[in-house]
Amino acid sequence: MVILGSGAEREVDNIFLTRYACYLVARNGDSRKQEIAFAQNYFAIQTRRAELVEQRLIEYERVQARTKLAETEKLLSGVLYERGVDNQGFAIIRSKGDKALFHMDTKMLKRKLGVPDSRPLADFLPTISIKAKDFAAEMTSVNVQQKDLYGQTAIENEHVDNNVAVRDMLVGRGIFPEQIPANEDIAGYLYIFLLSEYGAKLIERYAYGSVISHIDDAHIRQIPVPILKNHDIQEKINSLALEANKKRYEAYRLEQKALEVLDKEVIYAK
């Protein structure tokens, strides 16, 4: 029932609107009316919240891809070491693979994307480029073992061929890896936040399992990670974390070098 201007009442049908219909009514309504102003504010907040969630999912996917690439390259380094390729040789093979994938060497690509010389190229590559590098490295790891390849030259040619194949696939779909703009890298910041006491409590909140706690990708995506208003502080945290990761990788390489010396100079010395 609605009350008319004369004081009489009239029965009218109730109309139920979809969420989108409510949004259209609010967006085009008179904001001087309290109900319309409230609805406009509500939808503005929800839209921004959805944007933040989407951005966090994109950032998380990129961090996952970067972690996967690091694991793949570490595994590949071990495979190549067993087949006569040392750390320096592995670095050369990886660099030539990048040149085949991006049609420019690592130094030129860093300059093009504005990547600092002290930072790894992969820290700034967009997700699709990281996955492209990972796919080529995975193929090299598999083919080197299946084809029983030994020595830097043979493995280098295999890795270049795999990167060329991945590039051809991307270009065939209209994607030129060297033309995709760089992403701001926040992998270190995300890692430190989740490593913090507050982040650990959030992880516990989203974990499941009565005896042994578990957490999967779907639950991690729901963890709210704040983006700091002070960009300088966030970048400082990010840089320190990435530098720590770089030193851990360097420590791993030194261990491999020590093992290489032990093998050549002691165990298998003639």
MOQUIRA-V506020 format. One record per run of one state. SS is the DSSP state (A for helix, B for strand, O for the rest). FROM is the first residue (numbers start at 0). LEN is the number of residues. If there is no record, write none. Layout:
# MOQUIRA-V506020
SS/FROM/LEN  SS/FROM/LEN
This chain:
# MOQUIRA-V506020
O/0/1  B/1/2  O/3/5  B/8/2  O/10/8  A/18/10  O/28/5  A/33/48  O/81/5  A/86/16  O/102/3  A/105/8  O/113/7  A/120/3  O/123/3  A/126/20  O/146/5  A/151/21  O/172/4  A/176/3  O/179/7  A/186/9  O/195/1  A/196/10  O/206/1  B/207/1  O/208/5  B/213/1  O/214/2  A/216/4  O/220/10  A/230/37  O/267/3
